[in-house]
Amino acid sequence: PPTPAPTPAPPTPAPPTPAPTPMPTPAPTPMPTPAPPTPAPTPAPAPASCTETDMLKIIHEAFVKVEQKGLGSFIPDSVKLDTTWQSCGKVDWSKVRAGDSSVIKKYLSDLKIPQACEKGGKLHGDATCLAIDAAGKAMADLQKRCPNGPAFHNAFITGWGQYDSWTYGAVEGVNLAGQPPSAVVKDPNGMNGYALCNILRTILTQSANQQSSSSCSHMATLGAISNKAPAKAIEMSLRLFWTGRHTPLVQQPCDYIYQRQPGMVAFHQGDPQVWVPSNTPQSVKTLNAHCEKDKSGCLAAGSRPIQPMGLAYMWQMAASSSQSLDGFGNCTGMAYRHDIGPVRYIGMNINESQQSDADLAGTSGSMMWACGRLVDPKHGTCQFYLPMQVCGSFSDAQCLIMTATNLDLQTKEEFQDLAFSNYKESMTDQEVTDMLLAIDAQFPDAIQYYYHVIEPMFPQLTAAQAFRGWWNLLFHSKRRMDINTPSAIPDVLDYACASPVSLMQVDSTPLGWLSGLGSLGFTQFPPKTSYFLGKDVDKGMAEVMKLPPFNRHPSWREPYASWLKQMRTERSKPFGKCKHLVYLEKCDKQNDEYTLWTWGSRVTVSKAILMGEWVSRPGYGRDDHKSFRNGIVCQIALAKNVSFVEPPVVSS
């Protein structure tokens, strides 16, 4: 097998360690005063607000035994594609206490978890079972001791279920017709019961779903951790909910992230007459009908949420914001800057909606950041596998820097816009240097792309020479680089299968068609059919026609015909483009079945679908005929361990 490319040393310096926050000084106890024979009781003083340090300490105390036990075991019986908002919406949260163990058992009972965790159960005493109990205890203690509430309470405000997600009086002023819809929070602790249900069910069913948003880069890490280390996922999610960040090792996200209420946005369930929530205003339905007719102008609802809410939302948004800040992004809204990933809503300008998606789209840099900071921060075993034949005229080292460096996307775009609009190839070296100095003085964020990408690519050259070298590689190379076309070779799959965690950057189109088979009612697919690569696709489809429900329900033939027409159109393309991130959950080489976790569920594919065959692309890569493939895999991030970092004393 080819020797995997070494992971480049990250040029981005680690964020400065925040200074510890001093513990709040307790109020002095007053000296007793003479009292009448039957004194009236003195009311207890209201508790002070909690700092991040306080919250981490409370959570750590509840999870001590969990951390000693390990990362937790996977519970296969609990896995399903769960509509968590519906399951947790069946509870009237005004009538129960957050963290009540009897309530937790009730809303997890359909997952067979209480049976597995009870004495005599197959997972009794396992870290996952202990983490469920610890989460309930920690939530109750936090609610009692921290009146300022959790950082991400807004992410759990929703009326999608039978009952609202908040306790009586905790939320007022609900405006479902707003753009975006909104509500006024009176008690930030009012969503705690619902939040715990949402967190536990999302992790234990492994159904975290990006919904209709482009946030796969960070959602895949949640799927991987939920599968490999569910106890860690539960504690980490509780930390995130209360403190606002996954771990003290990453920067605190921008404040605007915490104000968003994605669960307030309505959607319909495939039928324009059946809306969630059921009290969606007529004005919203009318606007949606207009947007469906004019798809180029404004965003319309679909049969599923426009974006996730709850755990899935706070996980993706906190990770996206922290990653951006680690990569020299900022929260200030300076030139070229905007608030990343705003809440999408019915009637939103389509360009703004697409920008929101672009903000959250995954890259190789975000994939490696998530692996290193969230999956294995303790041992640092994450490795990046890039098929070097795609690099064209770039050297291996230059290609890795261009590909895997974590740099805020807006920083890159800002620098390139400035460079492309100001640079002329006739400029002298001094003029190029002056241009770079001007960018440094006026756009201190944008120049970081030069310092952390271009300069390391040409360490021995002057600033002007390095800039020209980068420019010439981009525009005057004999061999062009393309990292977004599938290119992974079959031998690399063995490395991925042998690693505890494998995150793959893929072309999702074939996976979408396979998921389409499920929506058409198929429960299986001929295992020997070379789907999508297509040499025997028509033969395979003939076999599919013999399967349920076709052999019983002729009415399925019409939707099948429409689906097959679309699939053949996609098959006519010589190769795809990688725009999605998945988690490789299981490899069954003997039966040629590889299970990918994506979109909150699983898709099983063959090795042929993953790896494909060589395709010709003259002028691209290092070889016209052996640089790219018609499979679906581009790059892979591998972790040899899953680890958890103990919370240090940190500042709020």
Secondary structure, 3 states (H helix, E strand, C coil): CCCCCCCCCCCCCCCCCCCCCCCCCCCCCCCCCCCCCCCCCCCCCCCCCCCHHHHHHHHHHHCHHHHHHCCCCCCHHHCCCCCHHHHHCCCCHHHCCCCCHHHHHHHHHHHCHHHHHCCCCCCCCCHHHHHHHHHHHHHHHHHHHCCCCCCCHHHHCCCCCCCCCCCCCCEEEEECCCCCCEEEECCHHHHHHHHHHHHHHHHHHCCCCCCCCCCHHHHHHHHHHHHHCHHHHHHHHHHHHHHCCCCCCCCCCCHHHHHCCHHHCCEECCCCCCEECCCCCHHHHHHHHHHHHCCCCECCCCCCCCCCCHHHHHHHHHHHHHHHHHCCCCCCCCCCCCCCCCCCCCCCEHHHHHHHHHHHCCCHHHHHHHHHHHHCCCCCCCEEECCHHHHCCCCHHHHHHHHHCCCCHHHHHHHHHHHHHHCCCCCCHHHHHHHHHHHHHHCCCCCHHHHHHHHHHCCCCCHHHHHHHHHHHHHCCCCECCCCCCCCCHHHHHHHHHCCEEEEEECCHHHHHHHHHHHCCCCCCCCCCCCCCCCCHHHHHHHHCCCCCCCCCHHHHHHHHHHHHHHHHHHCCCCCCCCEEEEEEEEECCCCEEEEEECCEEEEECHHHHHCCEECCCCECCCCCCCEECCCEEEEEEECCCCCCCCCCCCC
